[in-house]
Amino acid sequence: MRTELFDFDLPEERIALHPLGERDAARLLVIRPGAEAELADRRVADLPELLRAGDVLVLNDTRVIPAALVGTRIRGGARSRVEFNLHKRIDESRWRAFARPAKRLEPGDLVRFGDEGRVCLLGTLDATVAAKGDAGEVELAFSLHGAYLDQAIDQLGDAPLPPYIAGRRAATEADRAAYQTVFARREGAVAAPTAGLHFSERLLAGLEARGIGHRFVTLHVGAGTFLPVKAEDTREHRMHAEWGEIDAEAADALNAARRSGGRIVAVGSTALRLLETAADEHGLIRPFAGETALFITPGYRFRAVDLLMTNFHLPRSTLFMLVAAFAGLDRMQRAYAHAIAQGYRFYSYGDACLLHPAAETS
């Protein structure tokens, strides 16, 4: 399909730069294909009323590491500030990262971390630019490895806010908690599973009280999730692979819920892509551990997911293509136009929508 079909105009003021004070206070646009009222304006706190007993939410329990680092490139007597977003670990001492501005870097350059007086308690953290790729990507070989490197990154790094936020304000200490779900436990993501940010302990308890369960899966979200599709045809785009896991207990529970008439509600595109990766052609979810680079566009037939809760996404992004595949492109264009007109907040710290599938996608 032509990538331009997934473009739309978004006023800059619709981009949420800060989270709300209460996680479940966000607005929720309910999208029901074929219903008399196709679009309904609700709140995330209404979720227990919008689902039914026996449904199961699938939550991504990945934990975001403070992967945004500021370094000083040292080349002879010349020094230059460069920002990095780590996005994929290669081994115990090497990471792939997006650099800004990458043009200041060449293979062999030394980068020293600890900007603005923040010094690593384990000593100086240095890295060498081992390789340079496309689209601002570099490979960093650090002077520390394993748990020592993890500790240094934790001390020196900031929350890896998406570029549409980081380009307009600096990350704060408050972002470390706000840009993390309340159920995050398995460290490894460099971007948050943002639909999960809306869940509070109060909301989870309210869902459980109404017989709506939840299960955890893990997909370590990579920074590639923010990259636009630059190819003119979606068939030419290649997704960044991300590591995920569904254990046997979770798979069995989800399959049992579906056999009993419950619906599988994916919370976020990350949970959905992992479930669809693990499902067989009959919709049976198998235990899974490995990488997925599943790219979903209109025409895909969903096997494992009955409803999707997700945030509002970027134009021309793989995420907008996914929701268009789930509920229909024309319908999602109408839904986004409605959300813009009604003042919904977009992107990672923004509002959410609850999508029922178009008949042809399930």
For each residue, the residues with C-beta under 8 A, 3 or more apart:
1: 5 233 234 235 297 298 299
2: 5 232 233 234
3: 6 7 229 230 231 232 233 234 237 316
4: 7 232 316
5: 1 2 329
6: 3 229 315 316 317 320 321 324 329
7: 3 4 315 316
8: 315 333 336 337
9: 315
10: 14 15 315 340 346
11: 14 340
12: 15
13:
14: 10 11 340 343 344 345 346 350
15: 10 12 164 165 168 345 346 347 350
16: 19 345 346 347 348 349 350 351
17: 165 168 169 349
18: 349
19: 16 23 178 179 197 349
20: 23 25 26 349
21: 25
22: 25 200
23: 19 20 26 44 182 197 198 199 200 203
24: 43 44 45 47 198 199 200 202 203
25: 20 21 22 43 44 45
26: 20 23 43 44 198 345 350 351 352
27: 41 42 43 44 344 345 351 352
28: 41 42 43 44 46 47 50 309 351 352 353 354
29: 39 40 41 42 335 338 339 344 351 352 353 354
30: 39 40 41 42 50 353 354 356
31: 38 39 327 331 332 335 353 354 355 356
32: 35 37 38 40 356
33: 38 327 328 331 356 357 358 359
34: 38 359
35: 32 38 356
36:
37: 32 40
38: 31 32 33 34 35 331 334
39: 29 30 31 334 335 338
40: 29 30 32 37
41: 27 28 29 30 342
42: 27 28 29 30 46 50 354
43: 24 25 26 27 28 46
44: 23 24 25 26 27 28 47 198 203 352
45: 24 25 203 206
46: 28 42 43 49 50
47: 24 28 44 50 51 203 206 207 309 354
48: 51 203 206 207 209 210 212
49: 46
50: 28 30 42 46 47 354
51: 47 48 55 57 207 210 212 263 265 307
52: 55 211 212 263
53: 210 211 212
54: 211 212 257 260 261 262 263
55: 51 52 212 213 257 262 263 264 265 307
56: 212 213 214 215 253 254 257 262 263 264 265
57: 51 207 212 213 214 215 265 267 309
58: 214 215 216 217 254 264 265 266 267 271 275 305
59: 181 183 196 199 214 215 216 217 267 271
60: 181 193 196 216 217 218 219 221 267 268 270 271 274
61: 181 183 184 185 186 216 217 218
62: 184 186 187 188 189 193 218 219 220 221 270
63: 180 184 185 186 187 188 189
64: 67 159 160 179 180 184 189 190 191 192 221
65: 86 150 153 154 157 160 187 188 189 190
66: 153 154 156 157 158 159 160 176
67: 64 85 86 87 153 157 160 190 223
68: 83 84 85 157 158 159 160 161 166 171
69: 83 84 85 86 97 113 153 156 157 158
70: 81 82 83 84 113 115 116
71: 81 82 83 84 111 112 113 115 127
72: 79 80 81 82 111 112 113 115
73: 79 80 81 82 104 105 109 110 111
74: 78 79 109 110 111 112
75: 78 79 80 106 109 110
76:
77:
78: 74 75
79: 72 73 74 75
80: 72 73 75 104
81: 70 71 72 73 115
82: 70 71 72 73 99 100 101 102 104 105 111
83: 68 69 70 71 99 100
84: 68 69 70 71 97 98 99 100 111 138 140
85: 67 68 69 97 98 100 160 190 223
86: 65 67 69 89 95 96 97 140 153 157 160 190 223
87: 67 95 96 97 98 190 222 223 224 240
88: 95 96 190 222 240
89: 86 94 95 96 188
90: 94 95 96 139
91: 94
92: 145 146 149
93: 141 142 143 144 145 146 149
94: 89 90 91 130 139 140 141 142
95: 86 87 88 89 90 139 140 142
96: 86 87 88 89 90 133 137 138 139 140
97: 69 84 85 86 87 137 138 139 140
98: 84 85 87 102 135 136 137 138 223
99: 82 83 84 102 104 105 136 137 138
100: 82 83 84 85 136
101: 82 104 136
102: 82 98 99 105 132 136 137 138
103:
104: 73 80 82 99 101
105: 73 82 99 102 109 111 129 132 138
106: 75 109 129 132
107: 129 130 131 132
108: 128 129
109: 73 74 75 105 106 128 129
110: 73 74 75 126 127 128
111: 71 72 73 74 82 84 105 126 127 128 129 140
112: 71 72 74 124 125 126
113: 69 70 71 72 120 125 126 127 152 156
114: 117 118 119 120 124 125 156
115: 70 71 72 81 118
116: 70
117: 114
118: 114 115 155 156
119: 114 124
120: 113 114 123 124 125 152 155 156
121: 155
122: 125 144 148 151 152 155
123: 120
124: 112 114 119 120 143
125: 112 113 114 120 122 142 143 144 149 152 156
126: 110 111 112 113 142 143
127: 71 110 111 113 140 141 142 143
128: 108 109 110 111 140 141
129: 105 106 107 108 109 111 132 138 139 140
130: 94 107 138 139 140 141
131: 107 138 139
132: 102 105 106 107 129 137 138 139
133: 96 137 138 139
134: 137
135: 98 227
136: 98 99 100 101 102
137: 96 97 98 99 102 132 133 134
138: 84 96 97 98 99 102 105 129 130 131 132 133
139: 90 94 95 96 97 129 130 131 132 133
140: 84 86 94 95 96 97 111 127 128 129 130
141: 93 94 127 128 130
142: 93 94 95 125 126 127 145 149 152
143: 93 124 125 126 127
144: 93 122 125 148 149 152
145: 92 93 142 148 149
146: 92 93 149 150
147: 150 151
148: 122 144 145 151 152
149: 92 93 125 142 144 145 146 152 153
150: 65 146 147 153 154
151: 122 147 148 154 155
152: 113 120 122 125 142 144 148 149 155 156
153: 65 66 67 69 86 149 150 156 157
154: 65 66 150 151 157
155: 118 120 121 122 151 152
156: 66 69 113 114 118 120 125 152 153
157: 65 66 67 68 69 86 153 154 160
158: 66 68 69 161 170 171 175 176
159: 64 66 68 171 175 176 178 179 180
160: 64 65 66 67 68 85 86 157 166 171 179 190 191 223
161: 68 158 165 166 171 175 179 348
162: 165 166 191 226 347 348
163: 166 167 226
164: 15 167 168 226 314 347
165: 15 17 161 162 168 169 347 348 349
166: 68 160 161 162 163 169 170 171
167: 163 164
168: 15 17 164 165
169: 17 165 166
170: 158 166
171: 68 158 159 160 161 166 175
172: 175
173: 176
174: 177 178
175: 158 159 161 171 172 178 179
176: 66 158 159 173 179 180
177: 174 180
178: 19 159 174 175 197 349
179: 19 64 159 160 161 175 176 192 197 348
180: 63 64 159 176 177 184 192 197
181: 59 60 61 184 192 193 196 197 199
182: 23 199 200 201 204
183: 59 61 196 199 204 216
184: 61 62 63 64 180 181
185: 61 63
186: 61 62 63 218 220
187: 62 63 65
188: 62 63 65 89 218 220 243
189: 62 63 64 65 192 193 219 220 221 222
190: 64 65 67 85 86 87 88 160 220 221 222 223
191: 64 160 162 221 222 223 225 226
192: 64 179 180 181 189 196 197 221 348
193: 60 62 181 189 196 197 219 221 267 268 270 271
194: 197 268 311 347 348 349
195: 198 267 268 269 309 310 311 352
196: 59 60 181 183 192 193 199 267 268
197: 19 23 178 179 180 181 192 193 194 348 349
198: 23 24 26 44 195 203 352
199: 23 24 59 181 182 183 196 203 204 267
200: 22 23 24 182 203 204
201: 182 204 205
202: 24 205 206
203: 23 24 44 45 47 48 198 199 200 206 207
204: 182 183 199 200 201 207 208 214
205: 201 202 208 209
206: 45 47 48 202 203 209 210
207: 47 48 51 57 203 204 210 212 213 214
208: 204 205 211 212 213 214
209: 48 205 206
210: 48 51 53 206 207
211: 52 53 54 208
212: 48 51 52 53 54 55 56 57 207 208
213: 55 56 57 207 208 253 257 262
214: 56 57 58 59 204 207 208
215: 56 57 58 59 250 253 254
216: 58 59 60 61 183 250
217: 58 59 60 61 244 245 246 250 271 274 275
218: 60 61 62 186 188 244 245 246
219: 60 62 189 193 242 243 244 245 270 271 273 274 292
220: 62 186 188 189 190 242 243 244
221: 60 62 64 189 190 191 192 193 225 242 270
222: 87 88 189 190 191 225 240 241 242
223: 67 85 86 87 98 160 190 191 226 227 240
224: 87 227 239 240 242
225: 191 221 222 240 318 319
226: 162 163 164 191 223 314 317
227: 135 223 224 240
228: 314 316 317
229: 3 6 234 237 316 317 318 321
230: 3 237
231: 3 234 235 236 237
232: 2 3 4 236
233: 1 2 3 236
234: 1 2 3 229 231 237 295 297 321
235: 1 231
236: 231 232 233
237: 3 229 230 231 234 295 318
238: 293 295
239: 224 293 294 295 318
240: 87 88 222 223 224 225 227 293
241: 222 291 292 293
242: 219 220 221 222 224 270 291 292 293
243: 188 219 220 290 291
244: 217 218 219 220 270 274 277 288 289 290 291 292
245: 217 218 219 288 289
246: 217 218 250 251 274 275 278 285 286 287 288 289
247: 250 251 287
248: 251 252 287
249: 252 253
250: 215 216 217 246 247 253 254
251: 246 247 248 254 255 278 285 286 287 288
252: 248 249 255 256
253: 56 213 215 249 250 256 257
254: 56 58 215 250 251 257 258 264 275 285 304
255: 251 252 258 259 284 285
256: 252 253 259 260
257: 54 55 56 213 253 254 260 262 264
258: 254 255 261 262 263 264 283 306
259: 255 256
260: 54 256 257
261: 54 258
262: 54 55 56 213 257 258
263: 51 52 54 55 56 258 306 307
264: 55 56 58 254 257 258 275 304 305 306 307
265: 51 55 56 57 58 305 306 307 308 309
266: 58 269 271 272 275 305 307 308 309
267: 57 58 59 60 193 195 196 199 271 309 310
268: 60 193 194 195 196 271 272 309 310 311
269: 195 266 272 273 308 310 319 322 323
270: 60 62 193 219 221 242 244 273 274
271: 58 59 60 193 217 219 266 267 268 274 275
272: 266 268 269 275 276 296 305 308 310 322 326
273: 219 269 270 276 277 292 294 296 322
274: 60 217 219 244 246 270 271 277 278 288 292
275: 58 217 246 254 264 266 271 272 278 279 285 304 305
276: 272 273 279 294 296 302 303 304 305
277: 244 273 274 288 292 294
278: 246 251 274 275 285 286 287 288 304
279: 275 276 283 284 285 286 303 304
280: 283 284 286 303
281: 303
282: 303
283: 258 279 280 303 304
284: 255 279 280
285: 246 251 254 255 275 278 279 304
286: 246 251 278 279 280
287: 246 247 248 251 278
288: 244 245 246 251 274 277 278
289: 244 245 246
290: 243 244
291: 241 242 243 244
292: 219 241 242 244 273 274 277
293: 238 239 240 241 242
294: 239 273 276 277
295: 234 237 238 239 318 321
296: 272 273 276 300 318 321 322 325 326
297: 1 234 300 321 322 324 325
298: 1 321 324 325 328 329
299: 1 325
300: 296 297 325 361
301: 361 362
302: 276 305 325 326 357 361 362
303: 276 279 280 281 282 283
304: 254 264 275 276 278 279 283 285
305: 58 264 265 266 272 275 276 302 308 326
306: 258 263 264 265 357 362
307: 51 55 263 264 265 266 354 355 356 357
308: 265 266 269 272 305 323 326 354 355 357
309: 28 47 57 195 265 266 267 268 352 353 354 355
310: 195 267 268 269 272 313 319 323 352 353 355
311: 194 195 268 346 347 348 350 351 352 353
312: 336 339 344 345 346 347 350 351 352 353
313: 310 317 319 320 323 346 347
314: 164 226 228 317 319 320 347
315: 6 7 8 9 10 320
316: 3 4 6 7 228 229 320
317: 6 226 228 229 313 314 320 321
318: 225 229 237 239 295 296 321 322
319: 225 269 310 313 314 322 323
320: 6 313 314 315 316 317 323 324 332
321: 6 229 234 295 296 297 298 317 318 324 325
322: 269 272 273 296 297 318 319 325 326
323: 269 308 310 313 319 320 326 327 332 353 355
324: 6 297 298 320 321 327 328 329 332 333
325: 296 297 298 299 300 302 321 322 361
326: 272 296 302 305 308 322 323 355 357 358 361
327: 31 33 323 324 331 332 335 355 356 357 358 361
328: 33 298 324 331 332 358 360 361
329: 5 6 298 324 332 333
330: 333 334
331: 31 33 38 327 328 334 335 358
332: 31 320 323 324 327 328 329 335 336
333: 8 324 329 330 336 337
334: 38 39 330 331 337 338
335: 29 31 39 327 331 332 338 339 353
336: 8 312 332 333 339 340
337: 8 333 334 340 341
338: 29 39 334 335 341 342
339: 29 312 335 336 342 344 346 351 353
340: 10 11 14 336 337 344
341: 337 338
342: 41 338 339
343: 14
344: 14 27 29 312 339 340 350 351
345: 14 15 16 26 27 312 349 350 351
346: 10 14 15 16 311 312 313 339 350 351
347: 15 16 162 164 165 194 311 312 313 314 350
348: 16 161 162 165 179 192 194 197 311
349: 16 17 18 19 20 165 178 194 197 345
350: 14 15 16 26 311 312 344 345 346 347
351: 16 26 27 28 29 311 312 339 344 345 346
352: 26 27 28 29 44 195 198 309 310 311 312
353: 28 29 30 31 309 310 311 312 323 335 339
354: 28 29 30 31 42 47 50 307 308 309
355: 31 307 308 309 310 323 326 327
356: 30 31 32 33 35 307 327
357: 33 302 306 307 308 326 327 361 362
358: 33 326 327 328 331 361 362
359: 33 34 362
360: 328
361: 300 301 302 325 326 327 328 357 358
362: 301 302 306 357 358 359
